[in-house]
């Protein structure tokens, strides 16, 4: 499941919008409301109805906060895996010189 890049809500499979920037960055949006706010340059932590705002103000429920922390941890692990397998290390794993 993907998460909305603006409000942080889980997006069901087959719904929402996927936007790919010229540099290859992929953005997921749950609605046009989130997409338009992102295009206008608004920050999620300053927009009252987003999870990032609730988290910053301490108004996020315990279950939602735990889930958000797990999502962040999973994201960090994938970045570490990508960095760890780049360059010469990847060649050694594939059996190259």
Biotite code that builds the C-alpha atoms (Angstrom):
import biotite.structure as struc

atoms = struc.array([
    struc.Atom([0.000, 0.000, 0.000], chain_id="A", res_id=1, res_name="UNK", atom_name="CA", element="C"),
    struc.Atom([1.200, 3.472, -0.824], chain_id="A", res_id=2, res_name="UNK", atom_name="CA", element="C"),
    struc.Atom([0.948, 6.529, 1.400], chain_id="A", res_id=3, res_name="UNK", atom_name="CA", element="C"),
    struc.Atom([-0.166, 9.943, 0.238], chain_id="A", res_id=4, res_name="UNK", atom_name="CA", element="C"),
    struc.Atom([2.883, 12.205, -0.022], chain_id="A", res_id=5, res_name="UNK", atom_name="CA", element="C"),
    struc.Atom([0.936, 15.172, 1.299], chain_id="A", res_id=6, res_name="UNK", atom_name="CA", element="C"),
    struc.Atom([-1.525, 14.067, 3.990], chain_id="A", res_id=7, res_name="UNK", atom_name="CA", element="C"),
    struc.Atom([-0.020, 10.687, 4.942], chain_id="A", res_id=8, res_name="UNK", atom_name="CA", element="C"),
    struc.Atom([-3.170, 8.569, 4.505], chain_id="A", res_id=9, res_name="UNK", atom_name="CA", element="C"),
    struc.Atom([-2.878, 4.984, 3.235], chain_id="A", res_id=10, res_name="UNK", atom_name="CA", element="C"),
    struc.Atom([-4.093, 4.743, -0.360], chain_id="A", res_id=11, res_name="UNK", atom_name="CA", element="C"),
    struc.Atom([-6.068, 1.671, -1.384], chain_id="A", res_id=12, res_name="UNK", atom_name="CA", element="C"),
    struc.Atom([-4.829, -0.245, -4.393], chain_id="A", res_id=13, res_name="UNK", atom_name="CA", element="C"),
    struc.Atom([-6.455, 1.010, -7.595], chain_id="A", res_id=14, res_name="UNK", atom_name="CA", element="C"),
    struc.Atom([-7.278, 4.474, -6.222], chain_id="A", res_id=15, res_name="UNK", atom_name="CA", element="C"),
    struc.Atom([-5.476, 7.777, -5.935], chain_id="A", res_id=16, res_name="UNK", atom_name="CA", element="C"),
    struc.Atom([-3.050, 9.408, -8.349], chain_id="A", res_id=17, res_name="UNK", atom_name="CA", element="C"),
    struc.Atom([0.550, 8.683, -9.200], chain_id="A", res_id=18, res_name="UNK", atom_name="CA", element="C"),
    struc.Atom([2.724, 11.563, -10.403], chain_id="A", res_id=19, res_name="UNK", atom_name="CA", element="C"),
    struc.Atom([6.244, 11.080, -11.752], chain_id="A", res_id=20, res_name="UNK", atom_name="CA", element="C"),
    struc.Atom([8.487, 14.141, -11.883], chain_id="A", res_id=21, res_name="UNK", atom_name="CA", element="C"),
    struc.Atom([11.073, 14.701, -14.626], chain_id="A", res_id=22, res_name="UNK", atom_name="CA", element="C"),
    struc.Atom([13.893, 13.679, -12.300], chain_id="A", res_id=23, res_name="UNK", atom_name="CA", element="C"),
    struc.Atom([12.197, 10.332, -11.640], chain_id="A", res_id=24, res_name="UNK", atom_name="CA", element="C"),
    struc.Atom([10.718, 11.080, -8.226], chain_id="A", res_id=25, res_name="UNK", atom_name="CA", element="C"),
    struc.Atom([7.365, 9.335, -7.720], chain_id="A", res_id=26, res_name="UNK", atom_name="CA", element="C"),
    struc.Atom([4.604, 11.112, -5.784], chain_id="A", res_id=27, res_name="UNK", atom_name="CA", element="C"),
    struc.Atom([1.402, 9.438, -4.590], chain_id="A", res_id=28, res_name="UNK", atom_name="CA", element="C"),
    struc.Atom([-1.724, 11.477, -3.880], chain_id="A", res_id=29, res_name="UNK", atom_name="CA", element="C"),
    struc.Atom([-4.998, 10.230, -2.389], chain_id="A", res_id=30, res_name="UNK", atom_name="CA", element="C"),
    struc.Atom([-7.089, 13.078, -3.833], chain_id="A", res_id=31, res_name="UNK", atom_name="CA", element="C"),
    struc.Atom([-6.947, 16.201, -5.967], chain_id="A", res_id=32, res_name="UNK", atom_name="CA", element="C"),
    struc.Atom([-7.101, 18.201, -2.715], chain_id="A", res_id=33, res_name="UNK", atom_name="CA", element="C"),
    struc.Atom([-3.683, 16.846, -1.715], chain_id="A", res_id=34, res_name="UNK", atom_name="CA", element="C"),
    struc.Atom([-2.284, 17.224, -5.224], chain_id="A", res_id=35, res_name="UNK", atom_name="CA", element="C"),
    struc.Atom([-3.363, 20.865, -5.517], chain_id="A", res_id=36, res_name="UNK", atom_name="CA", element="C"),
    struc.Atom([-2.031, 21.749, -2.067], chain_id="A", res_id=37, res_name="UNK", atom_name="CA", element="C"),
    struc.Atom([1.321, 20.200, -2.987], chain_id="A", res_id=38, res_name="UNK", atom_name="CA", element="C"),
    struc.Atom([1.383, 22.098, -6.303], chain_id="A", res_id=39, res_name="UNK", atom_name="CA", element="C"),
    struc.Atom([0.673, 25.351, -4.457], chain_id="A", res_id=40, res_name="UNK", atom_name="CA", element="C"),
    struc.Atom([3.776, 24.734, -2.360], chain_id="A", res_id=41, res_name="UNK", atom_name="CA", element="C"),
    struc.Atom([1.989, 24.256, 0.945], chain_id="A", res_id=42, res_name="UNK", atom_name="CA", element="C"),
    struc.Atom([3.780, 22.342, 3.665], chain_id="A", res_id=43, res_name="UNK", atom_name="CA", element="C"),
    struc.Atom([1.973, 19.374, 5.266], chain_id="A", res_id=44, res_name="UNK", atom_name="CA", element="C"),
    struc.Atom([3.172, 20.282, 8.753], chain_id="A", res_id=45, res_name="UNK", atom_name="CA", element="C"),
    struc.Atom([1.445, 23.689, 8.439], chain_id="A", res_id=46, res_name="UNK", atom_name="CA", element="C"),
    struc.Atom([-1.810, 22.270, 7.036], chain_id="A", res_id=47, res_name="UNK", atom_name="CA", element="C"),
    struc.Atom([-4.213, 21.336, 9.850], chain_id="A", res_id=48, res_name="UNK", atom_name="CA", element="C"),
    struc.Atom([-5.851, 18.242, 8.345], chain_id="A", res_id=49, res_name="UNK", atom_name="CA", element="C"),
    struc.Atom([-2.639, 16.289, 7.629], chain_id="A", res_id=50, res_name="UNK", atom_name="CA", element="C"),
    struc.Atom([-1.076, 13.609, 9.809], chain_id="A", res_id=51, res_name="UNK", atom_name="CA", element="C"),
    struc.Atom([2.229, 15.482, 9.874], chain_id="A", res_id=52, res_name="UNK", atom_name="CA", element="C"),
    struc.Atom([0.503, 18.499, 11.479], chain_id="A", res_id=53, res_name="UNK", atom_name="CA", element="C"),
    struc.Atom([-1.196, 16.288, 14.068], chain_id="A", res_id=54, res_name="UNK", atom_name="CA", element="C"),
    struc.Atom([2.099, 14.566, 14.833], chain_id="A", res_id=55, res_name="UNK", atom_name="CA", element="C"),
    struc.Atom([3.897, 17.904, 15.291], chain_id="A", res_id=56, res_name="UNK", atom_name="CA", element="C"),
    struc.Atom([1.176, 19.224, 17.619], chain_id="A", res_id=57, res_name="UNK", atom_name="CA", element="C"),
    struc.Atom([0.972, 16.000, 19.639], chain_id="A", res_id=58, res_name="UNK", atom_name="CA", element="C"),
    struc.Atom([-2.605, 15.283, 18.574], chain_id="A", res_id=59, res_name="UNK", atom_name="CA", element="C"),
    struc.Atom([-1.927, 12.036, 16.716], chain_id="A", res_id=60, res_name="UNK", atom_name="CA", element="C"),
    struc.Atom([-3.528, 8.954, 18.257], chain_id="A", res_id=61, res_name="UNK", atom_name="CA", element="C"),
    struc.Atom([-1.238, 6.327, 19.792], chain_id="A", res_id=62, res_name="UNK", atom_name="CA", element="C"),
    struc.Atom([-2.082, 3.697, 17.167], chain_id="A", res_id=63, res_name="UNK", atom_name="CA", element="C"),
    struc.Atom([-1.506, 6.098, 14.283], chain_id="A", res_id=64, res_name="UNK", atom_name="CA", element="C"),
    struc.Atom([1.768, 7.304, 15.812], chain_id="A", res_id=65, res_name="UNK", atom_name="CA", element="C"),
    struc.Atom([3.031, 3.729, 16.201], chain_id="A", res_id=66, res_name="UNK", atom_name="CA", element="C"),
    struc.Atom([2.132, 2.978, 12.585], chain_id="A", res_id=67, res_name="UNK", atom_name="CA", element="C"),
    struc.Atom([3.880, 6.140, 11.387], chain_id="A", res_id=68, res_name="UNK", atom_name="CA", element="C"),
    struc.Atom([7.063, 5.192, 13.261], chain_id="A", res_id=69, res_name="UNK", atom_name="CA", element="C"),
    struc.Atom([7.000, 1.722, 11.697], chain_id="A", res_id=70, res_name="UNK", atom_name="CA", element="C"),
    struc.Atom([6.603, 3.240, 8.217], chain_id="A", res_id=71, res_name="UNK", atom_name="CA", element="C"),
    struc.Atom([9.583, 5.548, 8.821], chain_id="A", res_id=72, res_name="UNK", atom_name="CA", element="C"),
    struc.Atom([11.712, 2.629, 10.036], chain_id="A", res_id=73, res_name="UNK", atom_name="CA", element="C"),
    struc.Atom([10.840, 0.559, 6.959], chain_id="A", res_id=74, res_name="UNK", atom_name="CA", element="C"),
    struc.Atom([11.745, 3.497, 4.709], chain_id="A", res_id=75, res_name="UNK", atom_name="CA", element="C"),
    struc.Atom([15.145, 3.899, 6.372], chain_id="A", res_id=76, res_name="UNK", atom_name="CA", element="C"),
    struc.Atom([15.890, 0.192, 5.981], chain_id="A", res_id=77, res_name="UNK", atom_name="CA", element="C"),
    struc.Atom([15.215, 0.253, 2.241], chain_id="A", res_id=78, res_name="UNK", atom_name="CA", element="C"),
    struc.Atom([17.486, 3.291, 1.803], chain_id="A", res_id=79, res_name="UNK", atom_name="CA", element="C"),
    struc.Atom([20.259, 1.571, 3.741], chain_id="A", res_id=80, res_name="UNK", atom_name="CA", element="C"),
    struc.Atom([19.872, -1.557, 1.613], chain_id="A", res_id=81, res_name="UNK", atom_name="CA", element="C"),
    struc.Atom([20.108, 0.447, -1.623], chain_id="A", res_id=82, res_name="UNK", atom_name="CA", element="C"),
    struc.Atom([23.207, 2.304, -0.447], chain_id="A", res_id=83, res_name="UNK", atom_name="CA", element="C"),
    struc.Atom([24.877, -0.863, 0.838], chain_id="A", res_id=84, res_name="UNK", atom_name="CA", element="C"),
    struc.Atom([24.555, -2.674, -2.490], chain_id="A", res_id=85, res_name="UNK", atom_name="CA", element="C"),
    struc.Atom([25.870, 0.044, -4.789], chain_id="A", res_id=86, res_name="UNK", atom_name="CA", element="C"),
    struc.Atom([29.065, 0.069, -6.783], chain_id="A", res_id=87, res_name="UNK", atom_name="CA", element="C"),
    struc.Atom([31.790, -2.497, -6.137], chain_id="A", res_id=88, res_name="UNK", atom_name="CA", element="C"),
    struc.Atom([29.773, -4.344, -3.506], chain_id="A", res_id=89, res_name="UNK", atom_name="CA", element="C"),
    struc.Atom([27.057, -5.110, -6.057], chain_id="A", res_id=90, res_name="UNK", atom_name="CA", element="C"),
    struc.Atom([29.659, -6.472, -8.503], chain_id="A", res_id=91, res_name="UNK", atom_name="CA", element="C"),
    struc.Atom([31.098, -8.770, -5.832], chain_id="A", res_id=92, res_name="UNK", atom_name="CA", element="C"),
    struc.Atom([27.639, -10.138, -5.040], chain_id="A", res_id=93, res_name="UNK", atom_name="CA", element="C"),
    struc.Atom([26.967, -10.808, -8.717], chain_id="A", res_id=94, res_name="UNK", atom_name="CA", element="C"),
    struc.Atom([30.311, -12.548, -9.078], chain_id="A", res_id=95, res_name="UNK", atom_name="CA", element="C"),
    struc.Atom([32.035, -9.886, -11.194], chain_id="A", res_id=96, res_name="UNK", atom_name="CA", element="C"),
    struc.Atom([35.603, -8.695, -10.866], chain_id="A", res_id=97, res_name="UNK", atom_name="CA", element="C"),
])
